[in-house]
Amino acid sequence: MERIRTSQAGNNAMALPVDASTPWESAQPGATLAGLAAVIGSLPASTTSGELVNEIRALEDLKSAITARQARAAVALDLAQRREQAEAGVPTAEQGRGVAAQVALARRESPNRGSRLLGLARALVIEMPHTMAALETGQLNEWRATLLVKETACLSIEDRAAVDEELAPDTGTFNGSGDRVIIAAAKAAAYRRDPRSVTQRASQAAAGRRVSLRPAPDTMTILTALLPVAQGVAAYAALSRHADSARSTGDGRNRGQIMADTLVERVTGTPGGVAGIDLQLVMTDRTLFQGDSEPARLQGYGIVPAEWARVLLTDGPTEPEGQRQEFRVMIRRLYTAPGSGELLAMDSKARIFPQRLRRFIEVRDDTCRTPYCDAPIRHMDHVVPWHNGGTTTLNNGAGLCEACNHTKENPGWSASVPHGQTHTLEVRTPTGHIYQSKAPPLPGHEDASPPAPPDGPPASERPLEPQLQHARQT
C-alpha cells in the first residue's frame, strides 16, 4: 500500500491510500477520476478534533483543485467541439454553440449556470494564470475565483492579465481575506488599468435591469428587481415612507408587511394582486372535495399544502384587513392513467400546438423539461422535430425554456421519448452522452417506475397502453 498526497496547506495534509498495483499514471483519465470518489469514501474516519479540522481543510483544497481541473476540461471540450464543428462545415460564427449546454448537463447544472461556468473556465485558463494557480493549490475557492473574473470582465485580455499579475492570488495575496476585500482589490486594480472601460461598464449596467421570481419555503416567493441605484433607492424609499405613514395612523401590520402589501397593490392594481391571473393550481378531487392531505401543485412555484390550496380556492388570496376583491374559481378536469399517473393523450394534426394542448403540456411539465433546467416554460415544441416526421401530439410535445429550445437545434443534438414509462425526455448530446428527465408526478400519484441511469443507453421501447376504463379524475 502506498499513499498519494492530494493536497498540502502548511501542516494540514490528507493522504489517499491507493493500491500500489493500480496503474494510476497510465490509466485513462476518466477511469482514474471515477475511482477517486471510492478512494475518498474508503479513507479511515478521523477521530480527534485536530484531525477533523485538518481533514476539512484538505478536502476544501481538494475541491478547489478539482474545480480547476474541471475548468481545464471545459476549455478543452470547447476547443475540441469547435474543431469538430469546423471539420463538419459549420460556419465560424456558429462554432461553439451547444458547448455550454453540454458542460451544464455534465455538471448537473442549469443551462444558464453552464454558460457562466464555461465563461469562467475560459477566463481562468486562457487569461488569468495566477488566479488559476491559486485555485489549483486551494488558496482560492471557485466562488472567489469567480469574483476576480467578474470584476475584470470589462478589461481587455492584456489588461486583465496585468491585473491578474498585479494581484497575484497564487502568492497568498488574499490569505485571510473575505469576499468584500477581494472585490474591492479587483475593482481598484481594474480601474487603475482602464478607468474608461470600468466607467462605461457602469453606465451600461442599466441595460441588464430585470425582475425575477423564485420559490421560498412555506408557500412564499422571493420577488427580486435588479434596478439602477437611483430607481432602486427611490422605490424602496417610497414604500418605506408609505409604511411609516400607515403605521402612524394606527395600521396594525408591521412595517415589512405594509411595504410588501403596498408593492403588490401598486404593481398589480389590486390589493390581493391575483385577480385576472390564471394560477393553474393542480390538485386531486380528494384534496378539493374530501379534505385529503395530498399536496397540490401551483404552476411556477411547486408543491403547496392541501389545506393552503383549499383556503385559496374558497377564501381567495390573503388580503389587507378590510379589503376584498372578486376572486373567481374555474375548475378544469384532468384525467390520469392510474398506473403511471400520466395525463391521457390528446392528438392534433396541426404543426403548431393548439392552445388547449399547450396548456395541457404546461400542466404536465410544469417547468422546462431539459435535465437540470427548471426555468419557466417559454416555448412549446416537438421532441422529434416536425421536419423529421415528428407529430403534434401530447407525447411528442415538451415545454422548454427559450435557451434550451434553441440548443437542441444545434448539430449533433437529438431528443426522443422512450415508451413504457412516465413521459420521459431523453436528450443525446454531440458526444453521445444521454440524459433523461421525467415529467414531475401530479398530485395524488407516486412514480413507482425504477429510475433510468442518467448517462446510460436509451430506455427500451415498450407500448404504453393506459387503462382508460380505470382512469382516475384529478
Legacy VTK file of the C-alpha trace (Angstrom):
# vtk DataFile Version 3.0
C-alpha trace
ASCII
DATASET POLYDATA
POINTS 474 float
0.000 0.000 0.000
1.337 3.424 -0.918
-0.013 6.893 -0.210
-0.615 9.618 -2.746
-0.770 13.087 -1.186
-3.579 15.083 -2.745
-3.295 18.449 -1.014
-0.875 20.356 1.169
-1.572 23.536 3.135
1.060 24.158 5.804
0.875 21.179 8.113
-2.657 20.306 7.013
-2.499 17.387 4.633
-4.604 14.435 3.593
-3.207 11.307 2.013
-5.243 8.962 -0.134
-4.455 5.256 0.250
-4.200 3.656 -3.172
-3.253 0.122 -4.101
0.295 0.264 -5.436
-0.660 -2.109 -8.240
-3.172 0.372 -9.645
-1.646 1.981 -12.779
-2.924 5.478 -11.972
-0.371 7.266 -14.105
-1.112 5.165 -17.195
-4.868 4.769 -16.724
-7.399 6.675 -18.769
-8.273 9.998 -17.046
-11.965 9.168 -16.885
-11.373 5.813 -15.217
-8.860 7.315 -12.799
-11.149 10.130 -11.728
-14.154 7.814 -11.487
-12.310 5.828 -8.821
-11.356 8.899 -6.829
-14.730 9.135 -5.062
-14.476 5.491 -3.990
-10.941 6.051 -2.699
-12.032 9.076 -0.649
-15.002 7.152 0.686
-12.725 4.333 1.860
-10.467 6.594 3.935
-10.458 5.844 7.669
-12.553 8.315 9.633
-10.729 10.995 11.608
-11.278 10.830 15.351
-9.694 13.768 17.149
-10.724 17.387 16.743
-7.363 18.317 15.254
-7.544 15.539 12.669
-11.083 16.533 11.728
-10.057 20.165 11.154
-7.134 19.004 9.013
-9.434 16.752 7.031
-11.952 19.549 6.415
-9.153 21.840 5.208
-7.591 19.172 2.998
-10.946 18.322 1.424
-11.536 22.036 0.735
-8.183 22.218 -1.032
-9.100 19.109 -2.996
-12.425 20.666 -4.043
-10.584 23.712 -5.393
-8.116 21.517 -7.296
-10.992 19.537 -8.809
-12.727 22.771 -9.802
-9.558 23.889 -11.585
-9.354 20.556 -13.377
-12.994 20.921 -14.434
-12.192 24.354 -15.852
-9.334 22.969 -17.946
-11.554 20.117 -19.154
-14.322 22.574 -20.116
-11.928 24.690 -22.203
-10.509 21.560 -23.841
-14.056 20.418 -24.663
-14.826 23.811 -26.171
-11.755 23.636 -28.400
-12.458 20.034 -29.413
-16.080 20.793 -30.293
-15.114 23.849 -32.312
-12.567 21.791 -34.213
-15.086 19.026 -34.928
-17.718 21.552 -35.993
-15.233 23.247 -38.319
-14.436 19.895 -39.921
-18.175 19.297 -40.354
-18.533 22.600 -42.231
-20.274 24.618 -39.529
-19.795 28.367 -40.194
-17.198 30.055 -37.972
-19.789 32.322 -36.366
-21.808 29.277 -35.229
-18.950 27.157 -33.936
-19.037 26.509 -30.205
-22.810 26.582 -29.910
-24.133 23.994 -27.504
-20.848 23.527 -25.628
-22.076 25.402 -22.549
-25.205 23.226 -22.534
-23.026 20.105 -22.566
-20.989 21.453 -19.647
-24.229 22.127 -17.774
-25.544 18.606 -18.323
-22.248 17.012 -17.313
-22.176 19.068 -14.100
-25.907 18.580 -13.452
-26.477 22.327 -13.649
-28.952 24.539 -15.477
-28.029 25.795 -18.977
-27.676 29.347 -17.637
-25.251 28.171 -14.982
-23.382 26.092 -17.582
-22.818 29.171 -19.728
-21.362 31.059 -16.769
-19.149 28.115 -15.803
-17.742 27.877 -19.326
-17.050 31.631 -19.370
-15.317 31.335 -16.010
-13.205 28.440 -17.290
-12.097 30.346 -20.393
-11.068 33.372 -18.335
-9.119 31.320 -15.804
-7.348 29.020 -18.237
-6.590 31.499 -21.010
-6.341 34.936 -19.394
-5.711 34.657 -15.644
-2.946 32.109 -14.888
-2.211 33.424 -11.367
-5.838 33.105 -10.292
-5.938 29.658 -11.872
-2.816 28.603 -9.945
-4.348 29.848 -6.707
-7.450 27.774 -7.406
-5.374 24.670 -8.162
-3.457 24.980 -4.891
-6.504 25.733 -2.755
-5.637 29.371 -1.994
-8.910 30.417 -3.657
-12.184 28.550 -3.942
-14.380 28.609 -7.042
-16.596 31.425 -5.765
-13.712 33.787 -5.000
-12.051 32.991 -8.309
-15.390 33.870 -9.894
-15.368 37.250 -8.125
-11.969 38.091 -9.611
-13.105 37.054 -13.080
-16.329 39.026 -12.757
-14.675 42.263 -11.630
-12.189 42.183 -14.540
-14.680 41.194 -17.221
-14.768 44.682 -18.761
-10.991 44.783 -19.387
-9.085 43.792 -22.479
-7.217 40.485 -22.428
-3.929 42.325 -21.864
-5.268 44.472 -19.002
-6.971 41.537 -17.377
-3.729 39.559 -17.439
-1.927 42.579 -15.947
-4.424 42.814 -13.089
-4.086 39.087 -12.529
-0.312 39.503 -12.252
-0.611 42.587 -10.031
-2.877 40.839 -7.537
-1.023 37.508 -7.871
-3.515 35.416 -5.875
-1.181 32.405 -6.094
1.335 34.161 -3.825
-1.146 34.293 -0.960
-2.279 37.876 -1.605
-5.762 37.130 -0.342
-4.944 34.848 2.566
-7.454 35.635 5.304
-9.434 37.988 3.043
-13.200 37.903 2.699
-15.298 38.449 -0.411
-15.525 42.231 0.030
-11.766 42.656 0.282
-11.248 40.603 -2.879
-13.912 42.536 -4.783
-12.508 45.901 -3.675
-8.949 44.953 -4.669
-10.050 43.713 -8.079
-12.182 46.803 -8.710
-9.360 49.160 -7.758
-6.816 47.335 -9.922
-9.217 47.261 -12.881
-9.957 50.966 -12.545
-6.251 51.841 -12.451
-5.677 49.889 -15.652
-8.652 51.122 -17.661
-10.892 53.685 -15.937
-12.807 54.366 -19.123
-13.946 50.754 -19.557
-14.945 50.472 -15.906
-16.957 53.691 -16.128
-18.562 52.597 -19.399
-19.480 49.264 -17.857
-21.261 51.047 -15.008
-23.169 53.274 -17.426
-24.298 50.273 -19.480
-25.319 48.177 -16.475
-28.850 49.595 -16.607
-29.443 47.529 -19.748
-29.362 44.451 -17.516
-32.231 45.559 -15.293
-34.719 42.775 -14.723
-37.238 41.209 -12.374
-37.055 37.579 -11.253
-39.119 35.251 -9.093
-38.017 32.155 -7.206
-39.750 29.905 -4.678
-39.220 30.260 -0.934
-40.287 27.901 1.858
-43.820 27.824 3.304
-45.730 28.903 0.169
-43.748 32.120 -0.114
-41.787 33.554 -3.034
-38.887 35.968 -3.428
-39.571 38.722 -5.983
-36.311 40.420 -6.922
-35.709 43.506 -9.046
-32.273 44.484 -10.354
-32.504 48.248 -10.901
-30.232 51.242 -11.411
-29.254 52.565 -7.999
-31.345 55.773 -8.230
-34.527 53.907 -9.194
-33.981 51.162 -6.622
-33.394 53.611 -3.783
-36.381 55.725 -4.859
-38.722 52.713 -4.974
-37.612 51.495 -1.556
-37.888 54.993 -0.082
-41.457 55.369 -1.411
-42.522 52.061 0.126
-40.778 52.951 3.360
-42.471 56.363 3.631
-45.876 54.827 2.959
-45.281 52.195 5.655
-44.276 54.837 8.199
-47.347 56.905 7.347
-49.688 53.918 7.652
-48.165 52.911 10.990
-48.605 56.427 12.328
-52.344 56.274 11.594
-52.819 53.036 13.526
-52.298 50.327 10.872
-51.817 47.070 12.781
-49.454 45.481 10.266
-45.733 45.681 10.843
-43.524 47.796 8.610
-42.372 44.955 6.381
-45.914 43.685 5.837
-47.141 47.126 4.801
-44.268 47.565 2.333
-44.905 44.137 0.803
-48.677 44.671 0.516
-48.171 48.126 -0.991
-45.718 46.782 -3.569
-48.215 44.148 -4.716
-51.103 46.606 -4.845
-49.191 49.250 -6.816
-47.777 46.758 -9.305
-50.950 44.749 -9.954
-53.565 47.422 -9.308
-55.449 45.186 -6.873
-54.975 44.759 -3.095
-54.507 40.963 -3.282
-52.666 41.012 -6.575
-54.294 37.882 -8.005
-57.421 38.978 -9.911
-57.215 38.357 -13.655
-54.312 35.901 -13.372
-54.624 32.167 -14.136
-52.856 30.489 -11.197
-53.006 26.894 -12.534
-53.453 25.136 -9.186
-53.394 21.359 -9.746
-54.907 19.104 -7.078
-56.801 15.842 -6.746
-60.557 15.659 -6.376
-59.993 14.094 -2.953
-57.968 17.096 -1.810
-60.546 19.544 -3.151
-63.769 17.891 -2.010
-62.885 15.338 0.689
-60.305 17.118 2.835
-57.482 14.770 1.753
-53.936 15.738 2.768
-52.395 15.056 -0.663
-50.438 18.261 -1.554
-51.357 20.356 -4.579
-49.032 21.942 -7.156
-49.020 25.616 -8.103
-47.567 26.155 -11.555
-44.470 28.311 -11.438
-43.947 27.628 -7.726
-44.157 23.942 -6.880
-45.772 21.821 -4.161
-48.139 23.557 -1.705
-50.019 22.114 1.308
-53.520 20.767 0.717
-55.137 22.995 3.339
-53.461 26.098 1.872
-54.794 25.203 -1.594
-58.344 24.736 -0.281
-58.229 28.049 1.561
-57.029 29.795 -1.602
-59.928 28.387 -3.617
-62.618 29.052 -1.007
-61.493 32.307 0.608
-59.247 33.833 -2.044
-55.734 35.175 -1.528
-54.654 36.791 1.727
-55.506 40.495 1.621
-55.031 43.517 3.881
-57.711 43.718 6.535
-60.916 45.351 5.383
-60.122 44.983 1.663
-61.761 42.369 -0.553
-61.579 41.642 -4.247
-63.544 39.478 -6.618
-61.936 36.068 -6.951
-63.449 33.696 -9.496
-62.606 29.979 -9.408
-62.820 27.917 -12.587
-62.254 24.150 -12.363
-60.861 22.141 -15.259
-60.954 18.351 -15.080
-57.773 16.414 -15.860
-57.698 12.640 -16.194
-54.691 10.453 -15.431
-53.852 6.810 -16.014
-53.821 5.005 -12.645
-50.648 3.024 -13.299
-48.349 5.851 -14.319
-50.231 8.937 -13.119
-49.661 10.420 -16.555
-52.133 12.746 -18.243
-54.008 10.925 -21.005
-53.103 11.668 -24.605
-54.588 14.340 -26.846
-53.645 14.493 -30.526
-53.690 17.185 -33.182
-52.806 17.219 -36.882
-51.673 20.840 -36.743
-47.999 21.751 -36.841
-48.446 24.445 -34.189
-49.630 23.201 -30.815
-53.224 24.369 -30.239
-53.832 26.497 -27.175
-55.602 23.744 -25.209
-52.854 21.236 -25.955
-50.230 23.798 -24.962
-51.993 24.332 -21.644
-52.228 20.570 -21.190
-48.469 20.118 -21.684
-47.669 23.093 -19.441
-49.619 21.446 -16.624
-47.795 18.145 -17.186
-44.246 19.527 -17.495
-44.512 22.433 -15.009
-41.008 23.778 -15.881
-38.502 23.354 -18.720
-38.067 19.631 -19.405
-34.336 19.743 -20.192
-32.476 17.787 -17.486
-31.351 20.011 -14.571
-33.113 23.076 -16.021
-36.075 24.355 -14.038
-36.572 27.636 -15.905
-40.137 28.707 -16.764
-41.624 27.264 -19.949
-41.444 29.778 -22.792
-41.598 27.554 -25.911
-43.762 24.567 -26.780
-42.003 22.392 -29.342
-41.795 18.914 -30.824
-39.414 16.427 -29.206
-38.833 14.779 -32.598
-38.850 17.766 -34.986
-41.747 18.234 -37.371
-39.399 18.151 -40.378
-38.147 14.727 -39.224
-41.617 13.249 -39.043
-42.493 14.304 -35.518
-46.191 14.713 -34.807
-48.035 17.433 -32.935
-49.140 15.199 -30.096
-49.058 15.207 -26.333
-46.374 12.518 -26.258
-44.157 14.334 -28.779
-44.564 17.737 -27.144
-42.327 19.269 -24.489
-42.329 22.557 -22.645
-38.904 24.225 -22.864
-37.285 27.500 -21.958
-36.092 29.635 -24.859
-32.399 28.782 -24.455
-32.944 25.006 -24.307
-35.250 25.046 -27.317
-32.567 26.769 -29.395
-29.800 24.487 -28.081
-31.496 21.291 -29.229
-31.452 22.599 -32.825
-27.639 22.610 -32.929
-25.833 19.939 -34.986
-25.352 16.638 -33.164
-28.216 17.135 -30.687
-31.295 14.931 -30.707
-34.169 14.039 -28.422
-36.659 11.214 -28.115
-39.411 9.932 -25.841
-38.932 6.297 -24.722
-42.225 4.461 -24.310
-43.426 2.377 -21.418
-42.884 4.808 -18.557
-43.943 8.198 -17.260
-43.386 10.788 -20.002
-39.598 10.907 -20.298
-37.491 13.243 -22.398
-34.200 11.692 -23.489
-31.544 14.120 -24.733
-28.475 12.991 -26.668
-25.528 15.410 -26.995
-22.965 15.558 -29.834
-20.543 13.440 -27.757
-23.092 10.628 -27.491
-23.933 11.180 -23.829
-27.562 10.628 -22.874
-29.521 12.485 -20.206
-33.112 11.953 -19.136
-35.801 13.888 -17.317
-39.277 12.764 -16.340
-42.428 14.813 -16.115
-42.992 15.546 -12.414
-45.696 13.409 -10.795
-49.053 15.091 -10.450
-50.729 15.351 -7.042
-52.153 12.011 -5.981
-49.556 9.862 -7.726
-46.157 8.494 -6.810
-43.732 7.446 -9.526
-43.132 3.763 -8.905
-41.096 3.066 -12.040
-37.361 2.462 -11.451
-35.164 5.451 -12.354
-33.181 5.137 -15.554
-29.406 5.670 -15.374
-28.671 9.332 -16.273
-25.876 8.548 -18.727
-26.843 5.013 -19.737
-28.205 3.628 -23.006
-31.645 4.614 -24.266
-34.532 3.025 -22.408
-36.194 0.099 -24.162
-39.294 0.995 -26.085
-42.491 -0.637 -24.875
-46.011 0.286 -25.993
-47.889 2.351 -23.454
-51.490 1.189 -23.019
-53.270 3.412 -20.491
-56.156 1.620 -18.804
-58.752 4.115 -19.840
-61.539 2.225 -18.131
-59.805 2.783 -14.788
-58.749 6.385 -15.419
-58.987 8.483 -12.312
-60.209 12.058 -12.248
-57.947 14.639 -10.615
LINES 1 475
474 0 1 2 3 4 5 6 7 8 9 10 11 12 13 14 15 16 17 18 19 20 21 22 23 24 25 26 27 28 29 30 31 32 33 34 35 36 37 38 39 40 41 42 43 44 45 46 47 48 49 50 51 52 53 54 55 56 57 58 59 60 61 62 63 64 65 66 67 68 69 70 71 72 73 74 75 76 77 78 79 80 81 82 83 84 85 86 87 88 89 90 91 92 93 94 95 96 97 98 99 100 101 102 103 104 105 106 107 108 109 110 111 112 113 114 115 116 117 118 119 120 121 122 123 124 125 126 127 128 129 130 131 132 133 134 135 136 137 138 139 140 141 142 143 144 145 146 147 148 149 150 151 152 153 154 155 156 157 158 159 160 161 162 163 164 165 166 167 168 169 170 171 172 173 174 175 176 177 178 179 180 181 182 183 184 185 186 187 188 189 190 191 192 193 194 195 196 197 198 199 200 201 202 203 204 205 206 207 208 209 210 211 212 213 214 215 216 217 218 219 220 221 222 223 224 225 226 227 228 229 230 231 232 233 234 235 236 237 238 239 240 241 242 243 244 245 246 247 248 249 250 251 252 253 254 255 256 257 258 259 260 261 262 263 264 265 266 267 268 269 270 271 272 273 274 275 276 277 278 279 280 281 282 283 284 285 286 287 288 289 290 291 292 293 294 295 296 297 298 299 300 301 302 303 304 305 306 307 308 309 310 311 312 313 314 315 316 317 318 319 320 321 322 323 324 325 326 327 328 329 330 331 332 333 334 335 336 337 338 339 340 341 342 343 344 345 346 347 348 349 350 351 352 353 354 355 356 357 358 359 360 361 362 363 364 365 366 367 368 369 370 371 372 373 374 375 376 377 378 379 380 381 382 383 384 385 386 387 388 389 390 391 392 393 394 395 396 397 398 399 400 401 402 403 404 405 406 407 408 409 410 411 412 413 414 415 416 417 418 419 420 421 422 423 424 425 426 427 428 429 430 431 432 433 434 435 436 437 438 439 440 441 442 443 444 445 446 447 448 449 450 451 452 453 454 455 456 457 458 459 460 461 462 463 464 465 466 467 468 469 470 471 472 473
